[in-house]
Amino acid sequence: MRTWTFPILLTASLMLAACSAQLRNHGYIPPEEDLQELVVGIDTRASVEDVVGSPTAGGVLEGGDFFYVAHTVRTFGPRRPQVIDRQVLAISFDEEGVLQNIERFGLEAGRVVVLQRRVTDSGVTDTPFLRQLLGSFGRILPSQGAFGN
């Protein structure tokens, strides 16, 4: 019995080590200290890029808004990887390229949640493209098919 104790303990400890949760971070969100240096209504595209770095994604057209995206994926043993945290930082500019708005979004239970917003004027005039895109997830039912039948 003593000869089997070591191999059994070794096998059990390797199995437990293989099933520990692993976290992987993807993407980049600028730190809050860097964002505090930005002044809405004064900074431009060039100064924003100098302070917080190049964006993960830009607007659809040249001169669009900046988007910084980061998420954390948890893998546990043989289970499917699961996204446990996702954040999107949207920095928008007006027509002249002056900083207009800084918004931070999270994805909680399939819904877009505004975590932080800095705006020059009192109201937001339209819904940002990113909010529309993230807000559409989960609204299409499989029974509707590809064309909404």
HELIX and SHEET records of a PDB file:
HELIX    1   1 ARG A    2  ALA A   18  1                                  17    
HELIX    2   2 GLU A   32  GLN A   36  1                                   5    
HELIX    3   3 ARG A   45  VAL A   52  1                                   8    
HELIX    4   4 PHE A  129  GLY A  135  1                                   7    
HELIX    5   5 PRO A  142  GLN A  144  5                                   3    
SHEET    1   A 3 ALA A  21  GLY A  27  0                                        
SHEET    2   A 3 PHE A  66  PHE A  76 -1                                        
SHEET    3   A 3 ALA A  57  GLY A  58 -1                                        
SHEET    1   B 5 ALA A  21  GLY A  27  0                                        
SHEET    2   B 5 PHE A  66  PHE A  76 -1                                        
SHEET    3   B 5 GLN A  82  PHE A  93 -1                                        
SHEET    4   B 5 LEU A  99  GLU A 108 -1                                        
SHEET    5   B 5 ARG A 111  VAL A 119 -1                                        
END                                                                             
